[in-house]
């Protein structure tokens, strides 16, 4: 990953999602959260729900998981 980390609010459908080793696991289908109260619940990646506690890093264009 390159660049500075960004907020979950920046995540958009189509962003690449990689595992802890950098291997691509899919693309963001949907961001799950409440922007009004700034609570990030997780992502839907290739039809699978990924909970927020499994997200390690967010950089523009890419989300890295903790496992």
Backbone torsions as a table, in degrees:
resi	resn	phi	psi	omega
1	UNK	NA	145.1	178.0
2	UNK	-127.2	159.7	179.0
3	UNK	84.9	176.3	-179.1
4	UNK	-80.6	151.3	174.7
5	UNK	-61.3	151.1	177.8
6	UNK	-125.8	164.7	179.6
7	UNK	-70.2	154.7	175.8
8	UNK	-60.8	-24.3	-179.8
9	UNK	-65.2	-17.2	-179.5
10	UNK	-85.8	-17.9	-176.2
11	UNK	-60.9	135.7	179.1
12	UNK	-128.3	152.3	173.7
13	UNK	-53.8	139.6	179.7
14	UNK	100.9	-16.0	178.2
15	UNK	-63.4	145.0	179.1
16	UNK	-73.0	141.8	175.8
17	UNK	-121.0	128.5	-179.0
18	UNK	-123.5	156.8	177.3
19	UNK	-82.2	-174.2	-176.6
20	UNK	-62.4	-21.3	-178.8
21	UNK	-98.4	2.6	179.0
22	UNK	89.3	3.1	179.2
23	UNK	-79.0	130.2	-179.0
24	UNK	-64.5	130.3	177.4
25	UNK	-112.0	-11.2	178.5
26	UNK	155.2	-163.7	178.8
27	UNK	-126.9	151.7	178.8
28	UNK	-66.1	125.2	173.1
29	UNK	-93.3	-39.0	-174.1
30	UNK	-155.8	145.0	175.0
31	UNK	-101.4	129.7	-178.4
32	UNK	-106.8	114.8	179.6
33	UNK	178.0	175.9	178.7
34	UNK	-119.6	103.2	-177.5
35	UNK	-64.3	-31.7	-177.4
36	UNK	-61.5	-39.3	-179.0
37	UNK	-112.9	11.5	175.1
38	UNK	54.6	52.6	175.9
39	UNK	-118.1	121.1	-179.6
40	UNK	-97.2	118.7	-179.4
41	UNK	-94.0	-31.1	-178.6
42	UNK	150.8	-158.0	-176.1
43	UNK	-137.5	157.6	165.2
44	UNK	-107.9	120.5	-177.3
45	UNK	-123.4	116.4	-179.4
46	UNK	50.3	41.4	177.6
47	UNK	84.0	-4.4	-178.4
48	UNK	-107.8	134.5	178.4
49	UNK	-78.5	128.5	176.2
50	UNK	-114.4	118.4	-179.0
51	UNK	-73.1	152.2	-176.6
52	UNK	-56.1	-34.3	-178.4
53	UNK	-70.3	-7.6	176.6
54	UNK	-95.0	-3.2	179.4
55	UNK	-91.9	121.0	-178.3
56	UNK	-93.0	-46.2	-176.0
57	UNK	-142.8	148.3	175.7
58	UNK	-130.6	119.5	175.6
59	UNK	-126.6	154.3	-176.2
60	UNK	-52.2	120.1	177.3
61	UNK	90.0	-6.9	-175.6
62	UNK	-151.5	138.4	175.8
63	UNK	-117.9	130.8	178.1
64	UNK	-109.7	132.0	179.1
65	UNK	-89.0	162.9	-178.3
66	UNK	-86.3	-6.0	178.9
67	UNK	-130.4	NA	NA
